[in-house]
Amino acid sequence: MTKPLVPVMSIMMSIFLCTGCSSAPDGLEEVEGTGLTYSENFNAYDGLGEREHVEFFKPAEAQPLPPSILSEHHLLEKGIDSNLLPFKVDGENAYVVTSEDRTGKVIHQVQLSYLGKSEEGIIDEFFIVSVTEMDENPVENYEVGEATDSVGNKFEKQELSGNDFIFQQVLTTNSALLYRYYEYDEAEEKLNVVGTAANEFYSYHNGFVYHVGYLIDRKKNTEKVQDNMLNLTRTIILGKEFAHQGR
């Protein structure tokens, strides 16, 4: 059905862990981490694969995360309605990773994970949202030259709001750029990065980079489902703005 999920251990070269300087958000426990998540398509633009003074925190439930982590972001008020996803959700959690910009300002990244598991307990379906604080739009001048990504999958630039766009990549071939997400190892008490294939969305809006990945059986990933996931992602990004657009 899907390829095995493989831990990504080779992306640590640019991580500089900050010891003795924890800025842990209230209620979160700092743990070790073995990598960073970022978009393979857009890392050259947003630089999320090369962060400094990185701190990782033990996963929490999505709902109780302090809204102040993302400057009172609307996504942390209610999370995501799992009934809108095209699979049965067996587990939900939230991850927080912090780093510092050149001025020493703490930057938060939050990952909300909605996971579906096989009868054997293996994660084989998911919907994962990553939101990262960023002052400037890294893809403001990004142009889509082809209707496919570098390995031949469907790739489109869609309207979002104002001058902002959302980029949609759909798995249409047997190849894929690596999609990365955080997963907690209870035994080792550390955050690992898992790499697999996924359908992806990427956008920037009002001070945040959004990177969304979802994985379901390809036969179920119809154009209708793709449109539903696009609209859900728009709702996640725009919040009340989406309703005001009347879509």
Solvent accessible surface area in square Angstrom, and as a share of the most:
residue,aa,sasa,rsa
1,M,144,0.64
2,T,47,0.27
3,K,124,0.53
4,P,112,0.70
5,L,45,0.22
6,V,92,0.53
7,P,74,0.47
8,V,14,0.08
9,M,111,0.49
10,S,91,0.59
11,I,21,0.11
12,M,86,0.38
13,M,183,0.82
14,S,30,0.20
15,I,24,0.12
16,F,116,0.48
17,L,94,0.47
18,C,21,0.13
19,T,124,0.72
20,G,92,0.89
21,C,57,0.34
22,S,62,0.40
23,S,52,0.34
24,A,43,0.34
25,P,18,0.12
26,D,125,0.65
27,G,86,0.83
28,L,24,0.12
29,E,105,0.47
30,E,70,0.31
31,V,19,0.11
32,E,112,0.50
33,G,7,0.07
34,T,11,0.07
35,G,0,0.00
36,L,0,0.00
37,T,5,0.03
38,Y,28,0.11
39,S,3,0.02
40,E,75,0.34
41,N,37,0.19
42,F,3,0.01
43,N,37,0.19
44,A,99,0.77
45,Y,112,0.43
46,D,15,0.08
47,G,30,0.29
48,L,13,0.07
49,G,7,0.07
50,E,123,0.55
51,R,20,0.07
52,E,88,0.40
53,H,76,0.34
54,V,2,0.01
55,E,6,0.03
56,F,2,0.01
57,F,0,0.00
58,K,77,0.33
59,P,33,0.21
60,A,29,0.23
61,E,121,0.54
62,A,6,0.05
63,Q,99,0.44
64,P,88,0.55
65,L,3,0.02
66,P,32,0.20
67,P,55,0.35
68,S,74,0.48
69,I,4,0.02
70,L,0,0.00
71,S,81,0.52
72,E,118,0.53
73,H,9,0.04
74,H,64,0.28
75,L,8,0.04
76,L,4,0.02
77,E,106,0.47
78,K,163,0.69
79,G,17,0.16
80,I,18,0.09
81,D,76,0.39
82,S,35,0.22
83,N,132,0.68
84,L,104,0.52
85,L,14,0.07
86,P,43,0.27
87,F,23,0.10
88,K,156,0.66
89,V,33,0.19
90,D,66,0.34
91,G,23,0.22
92,E,85,0.38
93,N,35,0.18
94,A,1,0.01
95,Y,8,0.03
96,V,2,0.01
97,V,1,0.01
98,T,3,0.02
99,S,5,0.03
100,E,57,0.25
101,D,53,0.27
102,R,250,0.91
103,T,119,0.69
104,G,39,0.38
105,K,99,0.42
106,V,48,0.28
107,I,23,0.12
108,H,34,0.15
109,Q,5,0.02
110,V,0,0.00
111,Q,3,0.01
112,L,1,0.01
113,S,3,0.02
114,Y,1,0.01
115,L,17,0.08
116,G,1,0.01
117,K,94,0.40
118,S,33,0.21
119,E,176,0.79
120,E,134,0.60
121,G,46,0.44
122,I,112,0.57
123,I,24,0.12
124,D,23,0.12
125,E,24,0.11
126,F,0,0.00
127,F,0,0.00
128,I,1,0.00
129,V,0,0.00
130,S,13,0.08
131,V,1,0.00
132,T,2,0.01
133,E,26,0.12
134,M,37,0.17
135,D,106,0.55
136,E,139,0.62
137,N,38,0.19
138,P,29,0.18
139,V,11,0.06
140,E,128,0.57
141,N,130,0.67
142,Y,36,0.14
143,E,134,0.60
144,V,43,0.25
145,G,76,0.73
146,E,125,0.56
147,A,71,0.55
148,T,64,0.37
149,D,14,0.07
150,S,98,0.63
151,V,59,0.34
152,G,31,0.30
153,N,0,0.00
154,K,66,0.28
155,F,11,0.04
156,E,63,0.28
157,K,70,0.30
158,Q,42,0.19
159,E,120,0.54
160,L,1,0.00
161,S,26,0.17
162,G,80,0.77
163,N,140,0.72
164,D,25,0.13
165,F,75,0.31
166,I,0,0.00
167,F,5,0.02
168,Q,9,0.04
169,Q,6,0.02
170,V,3,0.02
171,L,13,0.06
172,T,79,0.46
173,T,41,0.24
174,N,129,0.66
175,S,54,0.35
176,A,35,0.27
177,L,30,0.15
178,L,64,0.32
179,Y,3,0.01
180,R,19,0.07
181,Y,3,0.01
182,Y,4,0.02
183,E,61,0.27
184,Y,26,0.10
185,D,43,0.22
186,E,127,0.57
187,A,97,0.75
188,E,112,0.50
189,E,112,0.50
190,K,48,0.20
191,L,1,0.00
192,N,27,0.14
193,V,0,0.00
194,V,6,0.03
195,G,2,0.02
196,T,13,0.08
197,A,19,0.15
198,A,1,0.01
199,N,4,0.02
200,E,14,0.06
201,F,3,0.01
202,Y,6,0.02
203,S,1,0.00
204,Y,18,0.07
205,H,13,0.06
206,N,106,0.54
207,G,24,0.23
208,F,25,0.10
209,V,1,0.01
210,Y,4,0.02
211,H,14,0.06
212,V,1,0.00
213,G,0,0.00
214,Y,1,0.00
215,L,11,0.05
216,I,3,0.01
217,D,34,0.18
218,R,104,0.38
219,K,185,0.78
220,K,117,0.50
221,N,15,0.08
222,T,70,0.41
223,E,135,0.60
224,K,149,0.63
225,V,25,0.14
226,Q,20,0.09
227,D,78,0.41
228,N,70,0.36
229,M,3,0.01
230,L,13,0.06
231,N,66,0.34
232,L,16,0.08
233,T,1,0.00
234,R,25,0.09
235,T,56,0.32
236,I,8,0.04
237,I,3,0.01
238,L,3,0.02
239,G,17,0.16
240,K,158,0.67
241,E,63,0.28
242,F,29,0.12
243,A,74,0.58
244,H,155,0.69
245,Q,69,0.31
246,G,67,0.64
247,R,139,0.51
